[in-house]
């Protein structure tokens, strides 16, 4: 079975350690995902946006690691906007257990932030991917308008 390709969005100024932790988890035997792209510094320019858009587009889904300052991160907000524009499925992950974590600007009000355990992480990766690809229903099984 192929592993889910993940783009990781995070506050690259404050939460590099969290991205590193996710990378370690992705390399465990039996992991259902691999990191194929992530946030990186630099000014938000047309070239930066194009590079990030290409990496988000190439991923199956995006994980946003939420830390204390994610709500103030212009790059996390830009990545969220790009994922929404591209229709890339995403979910939010609570990065710091003992701190109040914030969603990136642009996240939906009803987006939950999931606890970060191995089981929840892998279950949410699979659920997010399934939800983004609704099953094909044969015409013969579809309801017909009355």
N, C-alpha and C positions, 0 to 999 in steps of 0.2 A: 504494500500500500504506500502511495506517495505521501510525503509529509506536506502539511499545509505551509505555504509560503507566507511569511509574516513581515510586514513593515512595522517598525516600532517607533511610535511618536512619544517623545518625552521632553521635559525641560532640560536641554543639554547643558545648561549652566549649573544646575543644582542636582540633577538626578542621574548622572553618568553611572554611578554605582548600581542603580536599579536596572539600567539597561544591561550592564555587565552580568547581574544576577540572572536576568531573563535569558541571556545568551548561554550561561552555564546550564540552565534548565533545558534549553533546546538541544543541548549536546548529550543529555542523558540517554542511555540505551532505552529504546522503546518510545522516545518522545514523538508526539504526533505533529510537531512543527519544527520549522527552521527559520532563522532570521535571514531575510534577503535584502533588507534595507533598514535604515534608521535615520533619525534626526541627525543633523550636523550643523555646526555653527556657520557663521557668515551672515552677511547682510542679505535681507530678503530682496532679491533683485530678479529681473526676468530670467537670468541664467539659473539662479538658485531655484526658482519656481519650476522651471522646465525640468531640471534635474530631479527634484523631489516628486513632481508629477509622474515622471517616467518610472521612478522606483515604486511609487504607490500603485500605479497602474499595473506593474508587473507582479505585485503581490496578490495573494488570494484574499487577504484581509489585513486590517490594521489593528494593532493593540496600542492603546494610549495609556501609558503608565502615568498615573496621577500622583503628584507629590504636592508639597505645601505651596509651591510657586507656579504650578502648571497653569493656573488661571491667569497669570500675568505674563506668560511666555508668548511672545509674538510668533515664534516659529511653530510652537505647538498649535496655536490658533490657525496659522496659515496651512499647516498640514491637515488639520481638521476640515478646513474649507475645501481643500483639494480633494480629500477623500469623499466628501459629500458631493462635490461636482462630478467626480469620476464614478460615483455609485459603489465605491469600495466599502464592503461591510466592515464594521469596527465594533470594538467594545472597550470600556474603560476599566482599568485595573487599579485597585487601591495600593499605592506604592509604599506607604509608610504606616506601619501599624499603630504607632502611638501619636501620630500627628494628624491634624485636620488636613486632608488632601482636597484639592480643588480641580474642577473640570476645566478643560481648555475652553477658551472663548469659542463659541460656535457649536459646542455640544448641545444636544437637545435637552430641554428641561427635564424630561422624563427618562433620560439615560441614567441607568444605575451604574454605580461603581462597584465592581465585583471584588470580593476578598481575594487575596493572592495566596492560594495554596496550590500545590501541584494538581490535585484532583479538580478543583474549581477552574483553574486555568485551562487544563486540557478539555474539560467538558464544555467550557464556554467557547473555546476555539472551534470545536466540532459543531456546537449549536449555532453559532454565528454563521458558519459556512453553510450549514443545512438551510437556515432561514433565508440566506441570500440566493439559494437555488431551489425554488419551489418545484415539486415533482411535476413531471409531465403527466397530464391526465388525458387518456384517450377520449376522443370526441364521443364515442359511444357511451362513456360513463358520465359525461357532463350533464348537468340539469338543463332542461330546455325551458325557456320562459313559458309561462301558462297563457 
